[in-house]
Amino acid sequence: METTLPVSNQEENAEPLSGSCFIVGAPIEERDDITQRGIRTLQTADLVVTSNEQYAASLLKRFALSKKLLGISEEIADDVIDMVRSKLREGKRIVILSDPSFRFSNSLSHLIQTIRQAGLEPRVVPGVDLIATALAMSGFDSQCYAVVGAIPTRREARVAFAELLVERTETLVLPGGMARILPSLATLADVMPEREAVLVLRPTVPGEKILRGQLRPIYEGFIGKKFQGDFVVILAPLVTEEEEFEEIETNIVAPKIQDHESEAIEAPLLPSEVTDQQKEESEPEYYQERKSEI
Protein backbone atom coordinates (compact mmCIF):
# COMPACT_ATOMS: atom_id res chain seq x y z
CA MET A 1 0.00 0.00 0.00
CA GLU A 2 1.41 3.37 -1.02
CA THR A 3 1.68 5.99 1.70
CA THR A 4 2.36 9.71 1.42
CA LEU A 5 4.84 11.18 3.85
CA PRO A 6 4.02 14.50 5.53
CA VAL A 7 5.60 17.49 3.86
CA SER A 8 8.06 17.96 6.71
CA ASN A 9 9.37 14.37 6.35
CA GLN A 10 9.59 14.69 2.59
CA GLU A 11 11.66 17.85 2.96
CA GLU A 12 14.09 16.15 5.36
CA ASN A 13 15.21 13.90 2.49
CA ALA A 14 15.24 16.69 -0.09
CA GLU A 15 18.19 18.85 -1.08
CA PRO A 16 18.54 21.72 1.42
CA LEU A 17 17.54 25.23 0.42
CA SER A 18 20.72 27.30 0.20
CA GLY A 19 19.05 30.50 -0.97
CA SER A 20 17.31 33.19 1.05
CA CYS A 21 13.68 34.25 1.30
CA PHE A 22 12.19 37.60 2.34
CA ILE A 23 8.61 38.69 2.97
CA VAL A 24 8.25 42.39 2.18
CA GLY A 25 5.31 44.41 3.47
CA ALA A 26 4.44 46.68 0.55
CA PRO A 27 2.16 49.73 0.77
CA ILE A 28 -1.42 49.14 -0.29
CA GLU A 29 -2.15 52.30 -2.25
CA GLU A 30 0.49 54.97 -1.65
CA ARG A 31 3.58 53.38 -3.19
CA ASP A 32 5.95 55.93 -1.66
CA ASP A 33 5.12 54.51 1.78
CA ILE A 34 7.37 51.52 1.17
CA THR A 35 10.41 51.52 3.46
CA GLN A 36 13.98 52.00 2.27
CA ARG A 37 14.73 48.53 3.56
CA GLY A 38 11.89 47.16 1.45
CA ILE A 39 13.30 48.84 -1.68
CA ARG A 40 16.80 47.50 -1.00
CA THR A 41 15.40 43.99 -0.55
CA LEU A 42 13.56 44.18 -3.87
CA GLN A 43 16.69 45.49 -5.58
CA THR A 44 18.61 42.34 -4.66
CA ALA A 45 15.81 39.86 -5.50
CA ASP A 46 16.23 37.20 -8.17
CA LEU A 47 12.49 36.48 -8.18
CA VAL A 48 9.47 38.34 -6.78
CA VAL A 49 6.39 36.27 -5.91
CA THR A 50 3.00 37.94 -5.40
CA SER A 51 -0.72 37.24 -5.41
CA ASN A 52 -1.36 40.58 -7.15
CA GLU A 53 0.78 40.81 -10.26
CA GLN A 54 -0.70 44.09 -11.52
CA TYR A 55 0.03 45.95 -8.31
CA ALA A 56 3.49 44.40 -7.93
CA ALA A 57 4.40 45.39 -11.50
CA SER A 58 3.38 49.01 -10.86
CA LEU A 59 5.38 49.06 -7.61
CA LEU A 60 8.52 47.77 -9.33
CA LYS A 61 8.04 50.27 -12.16
CA ARG A 62 7.68 53.14 -9.67
CA PHE A 63 11.20 52.47 -8.37
CA ALA A 64 12.69 51.46 -11.76
CA LEU A 65 13.26 47.87 -10.70
CA SER A 66 13.45 45.28 -13.47
CA LYS A 67 12.75 41.97 -11.76
CA LYS A 68 11.29 38.63 -12.73
CA LEU A 69 7.73 38.58 -11.39
CA LEU A 70 5.80 35.41 -10.63
CA GLY A 71 2.12 35.44 -9.75
CA ILE A 72 0.60 32.82 -7.47
CA SER A 73 -3.03 31.71 -7.18
CA GLU A 74 -4.94 28.65 -6.01
CA GLU A 75 -4.95 27.13 -9.50
CA ILE A 76 -1.17 27.24 -10.03
CA ALA A 77 0.05 27.20 -6.44
CA ASP A 78 1.73 23.79 -6.67
CA ASP A 79 3.68 24.73 -9.81
CA VAL A 80 4.82 28.03 -8.29
CA ILE A 81 5.91 26.32 -5.06
CA ASP A 82 7.99 23.81 -7.03
CA MET A 83 9.63 26.64 -8.99
CA VAL A 84 10.40 28.64 -5.84
CA ARG A 85 11.93 25.61 -4.10
CA SER A 86 14.06 24.96 -7.17
CA LYS A 87 15.34 28.55 -7.16
CA LEU A 88 16.10 28.38 -3.44
CA ARG A 89 18.10 25.20 -3.92
CA GLU A 90 20.16 27.11 -6.50
CA GLY A 91 20.96 29.74 -3.87
CA LYS A 92 18.67 32.45 -5.31
CA ARG A 93 17.08 35.31 -3.35
CA ILE A 94 13.27 35.12 -3.33
CA VAL A 95 11.04 38.01 -2.27
CA ILE A 96 7.40 37.37 -1.38
CA LEU A 97 5.46 40.62 -1.75
CA SER A 98 2.63 41.06 0.76
CA ASP A 99 0.44 43.88 1.98
CA PRO A 100 1.86 45.69 5.05
CA SER A 101 -0.50 43.92 7.46
CA PHE A 102 0.72 40.53 6.15
CA ARG A 103 -2.74 39.17 5.43
CA PHE A 104 -1.62 36.33 3.18
CA SER A 105 -3.80 34.66 0.61
CA ASN A 106 -4.21 30.89 0.98
CA SER A 107 -1.72 30.22 -1.79
CA LEU A 108 0.92 32.54 -0.29
CA SER A 109 0.38 30.99 3.15
CA HIS A 110 0.93 27.55 1.64
CA LEU A 111 4.14 28.73 -0.06
CA ILE A 112 5.54 30.24 3.15
CA GLN A 113 4.63 27.15 5.17
CA THR A 114 6.36 24.91 2.61
CA ILE A 115 9.55 27.00 2.77
CA ARG A 116 9.58 26.83 6.57
CA GLN A 117 9.00 23.09 6.56
CA ALA A 118 12.00 22.76 4.25
CA GLY A 119 14.16 24.29 6.98
CA LEU A 120 14.43 27.87 5.71
CA GLU A 121 12.97 30.68 7.81
CA PRO A 122 11.82 33.66 5.70
CA ARG A 123 12.93 37.07 6.97
CA VAL A 124 10.15 39.62 7.36
CA VAL A 125 10.68 43.20 6.17
CA PRO A 126 7.95 45.35 7.78
CA GLY A 127 6.02 48.07 6.02
CA VAL A 128 3.44 50.75 6.81
CA ASP A 129 0.71 48.94 8.73
CA LEU A 130 -2.80 49.76 7.52
CA ILE A 131 -4.41 48.53 10.74
CA ALA A 132 -2.04 50.33 13.13
CA THR A 133 -2.44 53.53 11.10
CA ALA A 134 -6.25 53.37 11.24
CA LEU A 135 -6.19 52.55 14.97
CA ALA A 136 -4.05 55.62 15.66
CA MET A 137 -6.48 57.76 13.65
CA SER A 138 -9.46 56.48 15.66
CA GLY A 139 -8.18 57.82 18.98
CA PHE A 140 -9.58 54.76 20.80
CA ASP A 141 -7.69 52.74 23.41
CA SER A 142 -4.74 51.05 21.73
CA GLN A 143 -3.43 49.32 24.87
CA CYS A 144 -6.10 46.64 24.66
CA TYR A 145 -7.51 45.96 21.21
CA ALA A 146 -8.24 43.05 18.90
CA VAL A 147 -8.04 42.73 15.14
CA VAL A 148 -11.02 40.45 14.60
CA GLY A 149 -10.45 39.74 10.92
CA ALA A 150 -11.74 41.08 7.64
CA ILE A 151 -15.47 41.64 7.22
CA PRO A 152 -16.99 38.66 5.34
CA THR A 153 -18.39 39.21 1.84
CA ARG A 154 -21.51 36.99 2.16
CA ARG A 155 -24.47 38.45 4.03
CA GLU A 156 -25.11 35.43 6.29
CA ALA A 157 -21.46 35.33 7.29
CA ARG A 158 -21.45 39.10 7.92
CA VAL A 159 -24.44 38.86 10.28
CA ALA A 160 -22.89 35.97 12.23
CA PHE A 161 -19.59 37.85 12.32
CA ALA A 162 -21.22 41.03 13.70
CA GLU A 163 -23.23 39.15 16.32
CA LEU A 164 -20.04 37.67 17.74
CA LEU A 165 -18.73 41.20 18.39
CA VAL A 166 -21.68 42.55 20.39
CA GLU A 167 -20.38 41.52 23.82
CA ARG A 168 -16.71 42.24 23.12
CA THR A 169 -15.63 45.12 25.37
CA GLU A 170 -12.18 45.96 23.98
CA THR A 171 -11.40 48.16 20.98
CA LEU A 172 -12.14 46.12 17.84
CA VAL A 173 -10.48 46.64 14.47
CA LEU A 174 -12.28 45.37 11.35
CA PRO A 175 -10.34 45.62 8.08
CA GLY A 176 -12.63 45.93 5.08
CA GLY A 177 -10.78 43.29 3.07
CA MET A 178 -12.65 42.39 -0.11
CA ALA A 179 -16.07 43.30 1.31
CA ARG A 180 -18.10 46.19 -0.12
CA ILE A 181 -18.39 49.08 2.25
CA LEU A 182 -22.15 49.81 2.18
CA PRO A 183 -23.36 46.24 2.89
CA SER A 184 -20.72 45.96 5.60
CA LEU A 185 -21.87 49.14 7.33
CA ALA A 186 -25.53 48.11 6.96
CA THR A 187 -24.94 44.81 8.76
CA LEU A 188 -22.93 46.37 11.57
CA ALA A 189 -25.55 49.11 12.01
CA ASP A 190 -28.37 46.56 12.18
CA VAL A 191 -26.63 44.47 14.85
CA MET A 192 -25.02 47.30 16.89
CA PRO A 193 -26.78 50.56 15.92
CA GLU A 194 -25.60 52.59 18.94
CA ARG A 195 -22.03 51.32 19.15
CA GLU A 196 -19.54 54.17 18.86
CA ALA A 197 -17.22 53.69 15.92
CA VAL A 198 -14.78 55.30 13.53
CA LEU A 199 -14.71 54.62 9.80
CA VAL A 200 -11.39 55.37 8.10
CA LEU A 201 -11.39 55.52 4.31
CA ARG A 202 -8.08 54.83 2.54
CA PRO A 203 -6.01 55.26 5.75
CA THR A 204 -2.58 55.09 4.11
CA VAL A 205 -3.32 57.66 1.40
CA PRO A 206 -2.79 61.41 1.95
CA GLY A 207 -6.20 63.03 2.31
CA GLU A 208 -7.77 60.08 4.10
CA LYS A 209 -11.31 60.58 5.41
CA ILE A 210 -12.39 59.83 8.97
CA LEU A 211 -16.05 59.48 10.03
CA ARG A 212 -16.93 59.31 13.74
CA GLY A 213 -20.14 58.54 15.61
CA GLN A 214 -22.56 55.70 16.19
CA LEU A 215 -22.77 52.95 13.58
CA ARG A 216 -26.33 53.78 12.50
CA PRO A 217 -25.65 57.47 11.64
CA ILE A 218 -22.36 56.53 9.96
CA TYR A 219 -24.16 54.03 7.74
CA GLU A 220 -27.06 56.39 6.94
CA GLY A 221 -24.63 59.15 6.01
CA PHE A 222 -22.96 56.81 3.52
CA ILE A 223 -26.11 55.76 1.65
CA GLY A 224 -26.00 56.83 -1.99
CA LYS A 225 -22.27 57.48 -1.98
CA LYS A 226 -19.68 55.60 -4.02
CA PHE A 227 -16.32 54.55 -2.69
CA GLN A 228 -13.48 52.40 -3.94
CA GLY A 229 -10.41 51.56 -1.91
CA ASP A 230 -9.41 50.20 1.46
CA PHE A 231 -11.37 50.98 4.59
CA VAL A 232 -11.18 50.04 8.25
CA VAL A 233 -13.95 50.10 10.87
CA ILE A 234 -12.85 50.56 14.49
CA LEU A 235 -15.41 49.88 17.22
CA ALA A 236 -15.01 51.80 20.46
CA PRO A 237 -14.43 49.87 23.69
CA LEU A 238 -17.49 49.28 25.85
CA VAL A 239 -17.62 50.53 29.43
CA THR A 240 -18.66 47.71 31.77
CA GLU A 241 -20.82 48.18 34.88
CA GLU A 242 -17.77 47.63 37.11
CA GLU A 243 -15.83 50.34 35.28
CA GLU A 244 -18.79 52.74 35.58
CA PHE A 245 -18.95 52.10 39.35
CA GLU A 246 -15.20 52.67 39.73
CA GLU A 247 -15.47 55.92 37.79
CA ILE A 248 -18.33 57.12 40.05
CA GLU A 249 -16.29 56.24 43.15
CA THR A 250 -13.29 58.11 41.79
CA ASN A 251 -15.36 61.23 41.14
CA ILE A 252 -16.87 61.33 44.66
CA VAL A 253 -15.23 64.16 46.65
CA ALA A 254 -14.18 62.94 50.05
CA PRO A 255 -14.74 65.33 53.01
CA LYS A 256 -11.65 67.26 54.01
CA ILE A 257 -10.08 66.16 57.27
CA GLN A 258 -8.09 68.87 58.96
CA ASP A 259 -4.66 67.69 59.91
CA HIS A 260 -4.18 69.22 63.35
CA GLU A 261 -0.84 67.57 63.82
CA SER A 262 0.68 69.53 60.99
CA GLU A 263 -0.49 72.88 62.31
CA ALA A 264 1.31 74.82 65.01
CA ILE A 265 -1.23 75.48 67.76
CA GLU A 266 -0.37 78.38 70.07
CA ALA A 267 -0.76 77.68 73.78
CA PRO A 268 -3.16 80.02 75.60
CA LEU A 269 -1.49 82.80 77.56
CA LEU A 270 -1.57 82.77 81.33
CA PRO A 271 -3.53 85.63 82.97
CA SER A 272 -0.31 87.24 84.18
CA GLU A 273 1.05 87.30 80.62
CA VAL A 274 -1.90 89.14 79.09
CA THR A 275 -1.19 92.82 78.47
CA ASP A 276 -3.74 95.58 78.91
CA GLN A 277 -3.81 96.20 75.17
CA GLN A 278 -4.62 92.51 74.50
CA LYS A 279 -7.40 92.62 77.07
CA GLU A 280 -8.84 95.71 75.44
CA GLU A 281 -8.73 94.14 71.99
CA SER A 282 -10.49 90.97 73.18
CA GLU A 283 -13.27 92.80 75.11
CA PRO A 284 -13.41 96.35 73.71
CA GLU A 285 -16.83 97.31 75.13
CA TYR A 286 -15.94 96.36 78.72
CA TYR A 287 -12.70 98.36 78.67
CA GLN A 288 -14.30 101.37 77.02
CA GLU A 289 -16.81 101.47 79.89
CA ARG A 290 -14.03 101.15 82.47
CA LYS A 291 -12.11 104.06 80.90
CA SER A 292 -15.18 106.30 80.99
CA GLU A 293 -15.71 105.50 84.67
CA ILE A 294 -12.14 106.44 85.46
Helices and strands as residue ranges (DSSP letters): H 7-12, E 20-25, G 31-33, H 36-43, E 47-50, H 53-62, E 69-71, H 77-89, E 93-98, H 106-117, E 123-125, H 130-138, E 145-147, H 155-163, E 171-175, H 181-191, E 196-201, E 209-214, H 215-222, E 231-235, H 241-251, G 260-262, G 271-273, H 276-282, H 284-293
